[in-house]
Amino acid sequence: MEARAHLKYARISPRKVEIVLDLIRNKPANVAMAILKHTPKAACEDLQKLLKSAIANAENNHNMDVTKLYVAECFVSPGPILKRIRPASKGRAYRILKRTSHVTLVLKEKE
């Protein structure tokens, strides 16, 4: 049995999210929450909400024991890219790519 939670169209680059996901992969849920609380990265706030959501899904939808949960899978894939233009000197324009992410978190119960 597994509980999933998805975060779609997060306005943060997938590269930045992947760094934080590497910290919590295969960790118990309560340890992962503590890591997210004390890591000074931009992605931690969104991932903390996502982990809380996955824990709630496990508890309410699948009747899983919260103390036995661990982060079995977590991955990020790129979402659509918002393209913006920045004016530059001599009438030029530079393109700015504002990247988005789709994050998936899967919790399983330890036996």
Secondary structure, DSSP 8 states (H G I E B T S, - for coil): -EEEEEEEEESS-HHHHHHHHHHHTT-BHHHHHHHHHT---THHHHHHHHHHHHHHHHHHHS---GGGEEEEEEEEEE---EEEEEE-GGG-EEEEEE--EEEEEEEEE--
